[in-house]
Each structure stands twice: as structure tokens, then as C-alpha cells.
Amino acid sequence: HERGDLFATGLSDRVFAFSTTKMAAMLTHAASAPVATAARAINPKSTVRGSVSTASLSTNAAASRSAQFVQGERAAAFSLRQRRQSSAVSKRSIAKRVVSASASSGVPAVQAAAASEWKGAKLKPLGYSVLAGLLIWLIPAPAGVSAQAWHLLAVFVGTIVGIITNPLPLGATAMIGLGVSVVTGLLPFAAAFSAFSSEIPWLIALAFFLARGFIKTGLGNRIAYYIVSLFGKSTLGLTYSLVFSEALLAPAIPSLAARAGGIFLPLTKALCVACGSEPEKGTEKKMGAYVMTTVFQTSTITSGMFITAMAANPLSVNLAAAAIGQTITWGQWALAASVPGLICLVAVPLILYVLYPPEVKDSPEAPVKAKEELEKLGPMTSDEKIMAAALSVTVALWIFGSKFGIGSVAAALVGLSTLLITGVITWKECLAEGPAWDTLTWFAALIAMASYLNKYGLIPWFSSTVVKAVSAAGLAWQPAFLVVVLLYFYSHYMFASGAAHIGAMYTAFLSVLVACGAPPLASALVLGIFSNIMGCTTHYGIGSAPPFFGAGYVPLATWWKIGFGLSVFYIATFLGIGSVWWKLIGIY
């Protein structure tokens, strides 16, 4: 900067002139001295004029060279000064244009500059999040609710609004929510980060890593091309093949997060990529958005159709046995859910095909092209074989591991360890899997806050308030049944775990239904099945939601809109057609 000022003021010219004048004098003296000495040695009596004349020639030559040097240096300095001045003029011109543009739009220049430099959160969505939290915080806590629980609810709601409006990436928003909880003393550090030791968030992250190997090795493409060769004449046909494949595996794999994230997410993503639908290329609506949404939504149905299709379903069975004195069998649950469940599995792809259609619907040439691609792939590579073996072992442990005391996370770690040891994927690639770490962060943060809302007494207070209100209304069991079931279903917006919701509210709400005269077994089954289906509403409400949403095919607002709309359809189907079916099979 200082050199620029020197050149701009011309002071450097004077410095160069002084320096080069001194240099010329030194060169002149150095050139003349040897010549004069040599002349005296040859002819000591020679006239001084001769030696001076010779020295003068040398001196003049040296002076000429010095002058040329000075002129060259001055020219270089002048040229550099001109470039500096030109740059300054350009900057002033740009500044004038910014000021002019700001003035013409009615915005002060300072504001325009500040706006152009802002790189932080989107301010309007951030304002909505803060306002939502502040409004609840400033409202006095209801009777029976501690200030700590009420203020944590304010932070939780503010975080949820932030996740919906998206002022920052989801993980950043969740971390800010945890930060506010810790700074305000609502949660100690150990409580705020307690869910990072929970199995479900890590199982989802591990599923992302397995999916990375599935796609990297080309095994995903190979399987995808094979499925396309069989069902690829239409996007709808492909989607149904995925939906019913997942339904067949549902009763055998009790972890929905493992089933959806570890098997069907990588398979679905490979299918979408093979068909040219990728969020990174702006082609997510080609087919991926539709397929991802459909497979996720139907996964909430299949998890509710069998006791063994979701890890928390046995908890519902145990709580029901304690509350009504009757144990629900595997066959009773499956039979009760079969008809309304199958109707939903068939109808949801069609409903979304109309409401959220793919851009590419028919591709009669796809099976032929898929077969050609399979031929180009040739035989399986060694990495594909290792990936297939690792995935097979992982799935086998998910199905049978409980008999040997091996949980879902341990099974996923076996598969991941195999891939890391053999070099099929590297730890650097796992670290670069941004969606995995982002999902782990925001999901664990929401689980922690939601679980402490229960521990601080907010959820029990809500349950008891509902019980008192319904009992005081004196409703017949049918309308009371509808009110209680709807409250149970949509209160899931406050939960990031089906197990937490069941543990907090299942017994209380089932007791209310029985007290109002509702059929005990039917009530227990409806609450148990809906404990799965209610996960359709959000991107954090059930184990399959974070991995499918994290794939990046569906915007958050669209995800929530579709979830709420389909929730109405699910409730109408199970309470409408389902009630008729349950009457026929003797449930009530």
C-alpha cells in the first residue's frame, strides 16, 4: 500500500533521480581512474591533455550508459505509476457505479455494500425462529408446568421453526438450539449431548457410509440396472417394485432405520442416479423426488403392519398388556393391519403420482438400455464382491443378530469395518459424507431436547390435561376415540422418536379410551399402528425419515406438506375401512 502511495505522488521519481545521479558519478570515477593510470605508466611526461582526453572519452561513455540507465529506470517507474493510477481509477469507477446503482434503487451506498458482504444466516427465516421461541418464552408457564420445562419448549419450538424455515443448514440450526439450551441453563452439557450416544442417530450415519460403498463400487448400479431391466418401462412400475420389496423385508428386520437407510436408501438412490436424476445436477424432479418420497411414506406403513417391523412395537404390546390385561399376538397385529395397510401401499404411489409427479413417467426403452449397461459392466469386480458380502452379513445380523446379542448398530459396524479394512471405502470418504454428519447432528439434538421435555414433566402434563378434558366433556366413546387418536397422532410433531412418544403417552391415552368405553383391543392396536404411521409428518419423526430426507431430493417445506396431507389419508383409511375390517375379524 505504501509503495502504491509513493508511485501515485511521484515521490519515487525524485528518489530514483537522486539514486541514479549518484550511481552515474560512481561509474564515471571508476571508469576514468584506470585509464589515467595506464597513460602515465606508458609516458610519464606525456601531456595531461592526452590522458584527460582519453579519460574523458571513457567518462562520457560511462555517463552515457548511466543516463540510459536512468532514463530506463524513470520510464519503468513512470509505467508502473500509470498502471497504479489506472487501477485506482478503475476502483473509483466501480465505487461510483455501486453508489449510482444504490442511489437509483433508493438504497444508501453503505447499506448496499453491507448487504453484498453478508454471508451469514438468512435473516428473515432467522427472525421467524427467534420470534417463535420468544413468544412461548414470554408466556407464563401453565399451572403444573415448571419454568424450566416451558422455556425448553420455547427453545425446542424455535429450533423446529428454524429447521423448517432453514436460515442455516439443519445441523447448524440444531447446534444453535443446543447452545441456547446450555447457555440459559435449561440443559447441562451432558444432557444436551446425551442423544449423541443414542443408537438411532449413529445407525443412520452408518447407513450413509454403507450407501457410499454401495454406489462407489458400482454394485448399486448393477442391481439398479437389473431392476430397471425387469420393471423399468415406467417410473410407477419401478416404484412399486421398491415399495413391495421393502414390505417383504419389513417383518424380518426390526430396525426401520437399518432397513430404510442401510438397504433401500442406497438402492433407491442408485436407481435414481442410473436414470439421470441427481440433486447435484438439478434433475431431482426427473424421478428421484417422487421415488424417494413414496418409498419413505410407505416405509411408515410397513413398519406399522408387523410387531417385528419396528423396534418400539414390542413396547406398545407390553404397555397394552399392562393397561388392558390382554397381550396382542404377532398374528393379531398383522391381520388387523393387513387390509388398511395394503390399501395404503397400493394407493400412496398413485396419489403421489398425481400430486407430486415425476417428470419422466414412461420409458419403454429403459429395460433394453439397462440390459446393455449390464453387459458393459461385465463380471463383478472384487470391490463389488466385498461390498455384496459385507452387506449380506450386515442384513443377516439385522435379522438374526438379536439371538446372539448383536444389535443393529453393531451389525452396521461389522459391515463398515469390513469395507474400511479392505479399502473398499476410506475413512476420508466417510468424513466427506456431509449429509451423514449433518443428519447425525440435528437428529441427536432434537432427540435430546424432546426427551428432556418428557423428563421435565411437560409431556406427562399434556397427557393428563387431555385425559381430564376428554373425561369432562362427557363424549360418547366414538367421538372421544376420534379426538384422543388425533391428539395422539399429531402430538408427534413434538417427538423425534417413536419409542419416546410411546413411552410418554401410550398408556395414558389408552387408559382414556378404555375409560370412555372404546373397545380395549381395537384401541391398543390403533395406537400401536399409529405410533409408526405418525412418523410420516416430519423429517425427524421416525427412523427412515432422516436418511431419505438427507438424500437431498425433496425440499423441507414440500416434505412437511406431503406428510400432513397423506396423514389425513392414512387416518381416514385405518379408522374408516379398518374399523369395518376389524369388526369382521372380531377385534371388537
C-alpha positions in Angstrom: 0.0 0.0 0.0 2.9 2.4 0.9 4.6 1.7 -2.4 1.4 2.5 -4.2 1.2 5.9 -2.4 4.8 6.6 -3.4 4.2 5.9 -7.1 0.9 7.8 -7.0 2.5 11.0 -5.6 5.6 11.0 -7.8 8.0 10.9 -4.9 9.5 7.8 -6.3 10.7 9.7 -9.4 12.8 12.0 -7.2 14.2 9.1 -5.2 15.2 7.3 -8.5 16.7 10.5 -9.9 18.9 11.1 -6.8 19.9 7.4 -6.7 20.9 7.2 -10.4 22.8 10.5 -10.3 25.0 9.2 -7.5 25.4 5.9 -9.5 26.5 7.8 -12.6 29.1 9.7 -10.6 30.5 6.4 -9.2 30.6 4.8 -12.6 32.4 7.9 -14.0 35.1 7.8 -11.4 35.5 4.0 -11.7 35.9 4.3 -15.5 38.4 7.2 -15.6 40.8 6.1 -12.9 42.3 3.1 -14.7 42.7 4.9 -18.0 44.6 7.8 -16.5 46.9 5.5 -14.5 47.7 3.5 -17.7 48.6 6.6 -19.6 51.0 7.8 -17.0 52.7 4.4 -16.9 53.4 4.4 -20.7 54.5 8.0 -21.0 55.0 9.8 -17.7 55.9 13.0 -19.5 53.0 12.9 -21.8 50.8 15.9 -21.7 48.0 15.9 -19.3 45.6 16.8 -22.1 46.1 13.4 -23.8 45.3 11.4 -20.7 42.5 13.7 -19.8 41.1 13.4 -23.3 41.2 9.6 -23.1 39.7 9.6 -19.7 37.0 12.0 -20.9 36.0 9.6 -23.7 35.7 6.8 -21.2 33.9 9.1 -18.8 31.5 10.3 -21.5 30.7 6.7 -22.4 30.1 5.8 -18.8 28.0 8.9 -18.4 26.0 8.0 -21.5 25.4 4.5 -20.2 24.4 5.9 -16.8 22.0 8.3 -18.5 20.5 5.5 -20.4 20.1 3.5 -17.2 18.5 6.5 -15.5 16.1 7.0 -18.4 15.2 3.3 -18.4 14.5 3.3 -14.7 12.5 6.5 -14.9 10.5 5.0 -17.8 9.8 1.8 -15.8 8.8 3.9 -12.8 6.5 6.0 -14.9 4.9 3.0 -16.5 4.3 1.4 -13.1 2.9 4.6 -11.8 0.5 4.8 -14.7 -0.7 1.2 -14.0 -1.2 2.1 -10.4 -3.2 5.2 -11.3 -5.2 3.3 -13.8 -6.1 0.6 -11.1 -7.1 3.4 -8.7 -9.3 5.0 -11.4 -10.9 1.6 -12.1 -11.6 1.1 -8.4 -13.1 4.6 -8.2 -15.2 3.9 -11.2 -16.5 0.7 -9.7 -17.3 2.5 -6.5 -19.1 5.2 -8.4 -21.2 2.6 -10.2 -22.1 0.9 -6.8 -23.1 4.3 -5.4 -25.0 5.1 -8.6 -26.8 1.8 -8.5 -27.6 2.2 -4.8 -28.9 5.7 -5.3 -31.0 4.7 -8.3 -32.7 2.0 -6.2 -33.2 4.2 -3.2 -30.8 2.2 -1.0 -27.9 4.0 0.7 -24.5 3.0 -0.5 -23.4 1.8 2.9 -26.4 -0.5 3.1 -25.7 -1.9 -0.4 -22.1 -2.6 0.5 -23.2 -4.3 3.8 -25.8 -6.4 2.0 -23.3 -7.6 -0.6 -20.8 -8.6 2.1 -23.3 -10.5 4.4 -22.5 -14.2 4.3 -24.3 -15.4 7.4 -27.8 -16.8 8.2 -30.8 -15.8 6.1 -32.1 -13.0 8.4 -35.9 -13.3 7.8 -36.1 -17.0 8.5 -33.8 -16.5 11.5 -36.2 -13.8 12.7 -39.1 -16.2 12.5 -37.3 -18.8 14.5 -36.3 -16.3 17.2 -39.8 -14.8 17.4 -41.5 -18.2 17.7 -39.2 -19.1 20.6 -39.6 -15.7 22.3 -43.3 -15.7 22.2 -43.5 -19.0 24.0 -40.8 -18.0 26.4 -42.6 -14.8 27.4 -45.9 -16.5 28.0 -46.2 -17.6 31.7 -45.9 -21.3 32.2 -49.3 -23.1 32.7 -50.1 -24.4 36.2 -48.4 -27.7 36.7 -45.5 -26.9 34.3 -42.1 -25.8 35.6 -40.5 -22.7 34.1 -37.6 -24.9 33.0 -39.8 -27.2 31.0 -41.7 -24.3 29.5 -38.6 -22.4 28.5 -37.1 -25.6 27.0 -40.3 -26.0 25.0 -39.7 -22.4 23.7 -36.2 -23.3 22.6 -37.4 -26.6 21.0 -40.2 -24.8 19.0 -37.7 -22.1 17.9 -35.3 -24.8 16.7 -38.1 -26.6 14.8 -39.2 -23.3 13.2 -35.6 -22.7 12.3 -35.3 -26.2 10.8 -38.5 -25.6 8.7 -37.6 -22.1 7.5 -33.9 -23.0 7.1 -31.9 -19.8 7.9 -28.8 -22.1 8.2 -28.1 -25.8 7.4 -30.1 -28.1 9.7 -27.1 -29.2 11.7 -26.1 -25.6 12.4 -29.6 -24.7 13.4 -29.8 -27.7 15.8 -26.4 -26.8 17.3 -27.6 -23.2 18.0 -30.7 -24.6 19.7 -28.5 -26.8 21.9 -26.2 -23.8 22.6 -29.1 -21.7 23.7 -30.3 -24.5 26.0 -26.9 -24.9 27.6 -26.1 -21.1 27.9 -29.5 -20.4 29.5 -29.0 -23.3 32.0 -32.0 -25.3 30.7 -29.8 -28.3 29.9 -26.5 -29.2 31.3 -23.9 -30.2 28.7 -24.2 -33.9 29.4 -28.0 -33.7 28.9 -27.8 -31.5 25.8 -25.4 -34.0 24.1 -26.8 -37.2 25.6 -28.5 -38.3 22.4 -25.2 -38.5 20.6 -24.7 -41.8 22.4 -28.1 -43.0 21.2 -28.2 -45.8 18.7 -30.6 -44.4 16.1 -28.6 -41.3 15.0 -25.5 -43.4 14.6 -27.3 -46.2 12.8 -28.5 -43.5 10.3 -25.0 -42.2 9.9 -23.6 -45.7 9.4 -26.3 -46.3 6.8 -25.0 -43.3 4.8 -21.4 -44.8 4.9 -22.6 -48.1 3.7 -24.6 -46.4 0.9 -21.4 -44.6 -0.1 -19.7 -48.0 -0.7 -22.8 -49.4 -2.4 -22.6 -46.7 -5.0 -18.8 -46.3 -5.2 -18.2 -49.9 -6.1 -20.8 -50.0 -8.8 -22.8 -52.7 -7.1 -25.7 -50.2 -6.7 -25.7 -49.5 -10.4 -25.6 -53.2 -11.2 -28.6 -54.0 -9.0 -30.4 -50.9 -10.2 -29.9 -51.8 -13.9 -31.2 -55.3 -13.2 -34.4 -53.9 -11.5 -34.8 -51.5 -14.4 -34.5 -54.3 -16.9 -37.4 -56.1 -15.1 -39.7 -53.2 -14.2 -38.3 -50.1 -15.8 -40.9 -49.5 -18.5 -42.4 -46.9 -16.2 -41.4 -44.9 -13.1 -44.5 -46.2 -11.4 -43.5 -49.8 -12.0 -40.1 -49.2 -10.6 -41.6 -47.5 -7.5 -44.0 -50.4 -6.8 -41.1 -52.9 -7.1 -39.3 -51.0 -4.3 -42.4 -50.5 -2.2 -43.3 -54.2 -2.0 -39.7 -55.3 -1.7 -39.4 -53.2 1.4 -42.7 -54.6 2.7 -41.5 -58.2 2.2 -38.4 -57.5 4.3 -40.2 -55.4 7.0 -41.2 -58.3 9.3 -37.7 -59.8 9.2 -35.7 -56.6 10.0 -36.9 -54.9 13.2 -34.9 -51.8 12.7 -36.7 -49.4 10.4 -33.6 -47.1 10.3 -31.4 -50.1 9.2 -34.0 -51.4 6.7 -34.6 -48.0 5.1 -31.2 -46.4 5.5 -29.0 -49.4 5.0 -30.8 -51.2 2.2 -33.4 -49.2 0.4 -31.9 -45.7 0.5 -28.7 -46.8 -1.3 -30.8 -48.9 -3.7 -33.3 -46.2 -4.4 -30.5 -43.6 -4.8 -28.6 -45.9 -7.2 -31.8 -46.3 -9.3 -32.3 -42.5 -9.4 -28.7 -41.9 -10.4 -28.8 -44.6 -13.1 -31.9 -42.9 -14.6 -30.2 -39.5 -14.6 -31.9 -37.9 -11.5 -29.5 -36.2 -9.1 -30.0 -33.2 -6.9 -26.4 -32.0 -7.6 -27.3 -31.7 -11.3 -30.7 -30.1 -10.7 -32.5 -33.2 -12.1 -34.0 -34.4 -8.8 -37.6 -34.0 -10.1 -36.9 -36.2 -13.1 -37.9 -39.2 -10.9 -35.9 -39.1 -7.7 -38.1 -36.7 -5.7 -41.2 -38.8 -6.4 -39.5 -42.2 -5.7 -37.7 -41.0 -2.5 -40.9 -39.6 -1.1 -43.0 -42.6 -2.0 -40.6 -45.2 -0.6 -40.3 -43.2 2.6 -44.0 -42.7 3.1 -44.8 -46.4 2.5 -42.0 -47.4 4.9 -44.0 -45.8 7.8 -47.0 -48.1 6.7 -44.9 -51.3 6.6 -43.4 -50.6 10.0 -46.9 -50.4 11.4 -48.1 -53.6 9.8 -46.0 -56.1 11.9 -44.9 -56.1 15.5 -41.3 -57.0 14.3 -41.1 -54.3 11.7 -40.2 -51.5 14.2 -38.1 -51.8 17.3 -40.6 -49.9 19.5 -43.6 -52.0 18.6 -43.0 -54.6 21.3 -43.0 -51.7 23.8 -46.6 -51.0 22.7 -47.5 -54.6 23.2 -46.1 -54.7 26.7 -47.8 -51.4 27.7 -51.1 -52.6 26.3 -50.8 -55.9 28.2 -50.3 -53.9 31.4 -53.2 -51.5 30.7 -55.9 -53.8 29.4 -54.7 -57.2 30.6 -54.6 -58.6 27.1 -51.5 -59.5 25.1 -51.5 -58.7 21.4 -50.1 -61.6 19.3 -48.0 -61.2 16.2 -50.8 -62.7 14.1 -53.5 -60.4 15.6 -51.4 -57.3 14.8 -50.5 -58.4 11.3 -54.1 -59.4 10.5 -55.6 -56.2 11.8 -53.2 -54.0 9.8 -53.2 -56.1 6.6 -56.2 -54.7 4.7 -55.9 -51.0 5.5 -52.1 -51.3 5.2 -52.2 -52.9 1.8 -54.7 -50.3 0.6 -52.3 -47.6 1.6 -49.3 -49.4 0.0 -51.2 -49.5 -3.3 -52.8 -46.1 -3.1 -49.8 -43.9 -2.0 -47.7 -44.3 -5.1 -50.8 -43.4 -7.2 -51.7 -40.4 -5.1 -48.2 -39.0 -5.2 -48.0 -39.8 -8.9 -50.8 -37.2 -9.3 -49.9 -34.7 -6.6 -46.1 -34.9 -6.9 -45.5 -36.4 -10.3 -42.1 -37.4 -11.8 -41.0 -35.5 -14.9 -40.2 -38.9 -16.6 -43.2 -41.3 -16.4 -42.8 -43.7 -19.2 -39.5 -45.1 -20.6 -40.3 -48.2 -22.8 -36.7 -48.3 -24.0 -35.3 -48.3 -20.4 -35.2 -52.1 -20.0 -33.3 -52.6 -23.2 -30.8 -49.9 -22.3 -30.4 -51.3 -18.8 -29.5 -54.7 -20.2 -26.9 -53.1 -22.5 -25.4 -51.3 -19.5 -25.3 -54.6 -17.6 -23.3 -56.1 -20.4 -20.9 -53.2 -20.4 -20.3 -53.6 -16.7 -19.1 -57.2 -17.3 -18.4 -59.5 -14.4 -18.4 -58.3 -10.8 -15.2 -56.6 -9.6 -13.5 -57.7 -6.4 -14.8 -54.5 -4.7 -18.3 -55.3 -5.7 -18.0 -58.8 -4.3 -16.6 -57.5 -1.0 -19.4 -54.9 -0.8 -22.0 -57.6 -1.5 -20.6 -59.9 1.2 -20.4 -57.1 3.7 -24.0 -56.0 3.0 -25.2 -59.6 3.2 -23.5 -60.2 6.6 -25.0 -56.9 7.9 -28.5 -57.7 6.7 -28.2 -61.2 8.2 -27.2 -59.8 11.5 -30.1 -57.3 11.4 -32.4 -60.2 11.0 -30.9 -62.8 13.3 -28.4 -60.8 15.4 -30.7 -60.4 18.4 -30.5 -64.1 19.1 -26.7 -63.7 19.6 -27.0 -60.3 21.4 -25.8 -58.3 18.4 -27.8 -55.0 17.9 -28.4 -53.1 14.8 -25.6 -50.6 15.3 -23.1 -53.4 16.0 -24.2 -55.2 12.8 -23.7 -52.0 10.8 -20.3 -51.5 12.3 -19.4 -55.1 11.2 -20.2 -54.1 7.6 -18.4 -50.8 7.8 -15.3 -52.3 9.3 -15.1 -54.8 6.5 -15.3 -52.1 3.9 -12.6 -49.9 5.7 -10.2 -52.8 6.3 -10.4 -54.0 2.7 -10.1 -50.4 1.3 -13.4 -50.5 -0.5 -14.1 -47.2 1.1 -11.7 -44.9 3.1 -12.2 -43.0 6.3 -11.5 -39.8 4.4 -14.6 -40.7 2.2 -16.6 -41.2 5.4 -15.6 -37.8 6.7 -16.5 -36.2 3.4 -20.1 -37.7 3.7 -21.6 -34.4 4.8 -25.2 -35.4 4.9 -24.4 -38.3 7.3 -22.7 -35.9 9.9 -25.4 -33.2 9.4 -28.2 -35.7 10.0 -26.4 -37.2 13.0 -26.1 -33.7 14.5 -29.6 -32.4 14.0 -31.4 -35.6 14.8 -29.4 -36.2 18.0 -30.1 -32.6 19.1 -33.8 -32.9 18.6 -33.9 -36.3 20.4 -32.1 -34.7 23.4 -34.5 -31.8 23.7 -37.6 -33.9 23.2 -36.5 -36.4 25.8 -35.9 -33.7 28.4 -39.3 -32.2 27.7 -40.6 -35.5 28.9 -38.2 -35.7 31.9 -39.1 -32.2 33.0 -42.8 -33.1 33.1 -44.2 -31.3 30.1 -45.3 -34.4 28.2 -47.0 -36.0 31.3 -48.7 -32.7 31.9 -50.0 -32.6 28.3 -51.3 -36.2 28.6 -53.1 -35.6 31.9 -54.6 -32.4 30.5 -56.0 -34.3 27.5 -57.4 -37.0 29.8 -59.2 -34.5 32.0 -60.6 -32.5 29.1 -62.0 -35.6 27.3 -63.4 -37.1 30.5 -65.0 -33.8 31.5 -66.6 -33.4 28.0 -68.8 -36.5 28.6 -68.5 -37.6 25.0 -69.7 -41.0 23.7 -66.8 -43.3 23.0 -66.8 -42.8 19.2 -66.2 -39.1 19.2 -63.9 -39.4 22.2 -62.0 -42.1 20.4 -61.5 -39.8 17.4 -60.4 -36.8 19.5 -57.9 -38.9 21.5 -56.4 -40.6 18.5 -56.0 -37.3 16.6 -54.3 -35.7 19.6 -52.0 -38.7 20.0 -51.1 -38.8 16.3 -50.4 -35.1 15.7 -48.6 -34.5 19.1 -45.8 -36.5 17.3 -44.6 -33.1 16.0 -43.0 -32.7 19.4 -41.1 -36.0 19.2 -38.1 -37.2 17.3 -38.5 -40.8 18.3 -41.4 -43.2 18.2 -40.2 -45.1 21.2 -40.1 -41.8 23.2 -43.7 -41.0 22.2 -44.9 -44.5 23.1 -43.2 -44.4 26.4 -44.6 -41.0 27.3 -48.2 -41.1 26.1 -49.3 -44.6 25.0 -50.5 -45.8 28.4 -52.3 -42.6 29.4 -54.1 -42.3 26.1 -55.1 -46.0 26.0 -56.4 -45.6 29.5 -58.6 -42.7 28.5 -60.0 -44.6 25.5 -60.9 -47.6 27.7 -62.5 -45.3 30.3 -64.6 -43.7 27.6 -66.0 -47.1 26.6 -63.9 -47.7 23.5 -63.1 -51.4 22.7 -59.8 -52.2 24.5 -58.1 -54.4 21.9 -59.0 -52.1 19.0 -57.8 -49.1 20.9 -54.5 -50.7 21.7 -54.0 -51.8 18.1 -54.8 -48.4 16.6 -52.5 -46.5 19.0 -49.7 -49.1 18.3 -50.1 -48.9 14.5 -50.4 -45.1 14.5 -47.2 -44.9 16.6 -45.4 -45.8 13.4 -47.5 -44.1 10.7 -47.4 -40.7 12.6 -43.7 -40.6 11.6 -44.8 -39.6 8.1 -45.4 -36.0 9.1 -41.9 -34.7 9.6 -38.3 -35.4 8.5 -37.3 -36.4 12.0 -40.3 -38.3 13.4 -39.2 -41.9 12.5 -36.0 -43.8 11.7 -36.5 -43.8 8.0 -37.1 -40.1 7.7 -33.6 -38.6 8.2 -31.8 -40.8 5.7 -34.4 -40.3 2.9 -34.7 -36.6 3.5 -30.9 -36.3 3.8 -30.5 -37.6 0.3 -31.5 -34.0 -0.8 -34.2 -34.8 -3.4 -37.2 -33.1 -1.6 -37.3 -29.6 -0.2 -38.2 -29.4 3.5 -41.5 -27.5 3.0 -42.7 -30.0 0.4 -41.7 -32.9 2.7 -43.9 -31.5 5.5 -46.9 -30.6 3.2 -46.9 -34.1 1.7 -46.6 -35.7 5.2 -49.5 -33.8 6.6 -51.7 -34.4 3.5 -51.0 -38.2 3.5 -51.5 -38.4 7.3 -55.2 -37.4 6.7 -55.5 -40.2 4.1 -53.9 -42.8 6.5 -56.1 -41.9 9.4 -59.2 -42.0 7.2 -58.2 -45.4 5.7 -57.4 -47.1 9.0 -60.3 -45.6 11.0 -62.8 -46.0 8.1 -62.0 -49.2 6.2 -60.0 -50.5 9.1 -62.9 -50.3 11.5 -65.1 -52.3 9.2 -62.3 -54.9 8.7 -61.8 -55.2 12.5 -65.5 -55.8 13.0 -65.4 -58.6 10.5 -62.4 -60.3 12.1 -63.8 -59.9 15.6 -61.3 -57.3 17.0 -64.3 -55.7 18.6 
